[in-house]
Amino acid sequence: MTGAMRFVLDGGRLLAHGQLTIDCFEHLDRPGTYEKAQDAQVIDIEGLTRLDTAGAWFLVDLQRRMPDGDRTKITGASDAQDQLIATIRRNMPPEDAPAPKAAGLSDYLENLGRRVLLGGRNGLELISFLGQVMATLGRVIRYPGQLRLTSVVHHCQQVGVQAVPIVALMAFLIGVVLAFQGSAQLRQFGAEVFVVDLIAISILRELGILLTAIIVAGRSGSAFTAAIGSMKMREEIDAMRTLGLDPVAILIVPRVLALIIMLPALGLIANVSGLIGGAMMSWIELGVSPAVFQSRLVSNTDVWHFNVGMIKAPFFALIIGIIGCYQGMKVGGDAESLGRLTSASVVMAIFMVIVVDALFSIFFAIVGV
């Protein structure tokens, strides 16, 4: 019989007719079938024309619901159906399996401990990777012939030259915002002219280089991870090692050197653009002419504010380069790990740049600079 699926109670036997597949479940009267099973001792499936995994699960579940489920038999099955039912029965959880308990305080503490251990292990790996890169960089400095100058110039163009427009625009808009917001507050006290000091110190000392580093981390740090990770997925890095080539010297050192060279230059461009944006908005909003802005900038702004920002630049560059390349070297053989580690690279680099900037601020405040 190939019609609709139905179960019929015949004395102590529960007879199954039709096709017991997942497509038939929508039309199957399961509550009625469970009720009939309470008065049956045997499930006879000789009348089934088709049986799939979902149907086999239903039969095993139905058998368990019968009053004497442990000794109730499923009869009339073909060899293939019998194997399918046996496979489902082996993989179903035991009836007396304890219900999963809600996560308690100990579970949260365990997860926290595991995350802390994982973070510590990753930190140690990152420090070890930093040491390996610095050792290779020292060897390249000692033997300049090992430096791949073409690769360094190529990455300088990608990291620095191509990033000039976005960095300059960002810094210009930051200068405009600082001037506009600063003027709104200083006007209440008749101290509009001090907006020049606000813009100069904020941009030269902090915002110029910090925001430049954040943009470079999102733009170049992710690119480093994606490029090296793609090579790792295609086993090109393993091929380099097989040929006796050092991937750190070929792939990582040129990228880190390019960042160290170009980030201070980008920071300088950001400083100039930010000051120009602040000067324009001060002229429009407060009537502070460019000549007055320049005069007060030169006379009241210590050159150390500019030096403090430039001192940070190589450290930010090293952080971005090391984290971007480290995450790229951790990529596995699947695209999922490439996307996950590229995102992690950007987040970690930005976080570490902000942390190091805070440490520099504390240090310079202590030494009085």
Summary of the structure (lengths in Angstrom):
residues: 369
radius of gyration: 34.8
end to end distance: 92.3
largest distance: 106.7
contacts: 1159
relative contact order: 0.09
helix: 76%
strand: 7%
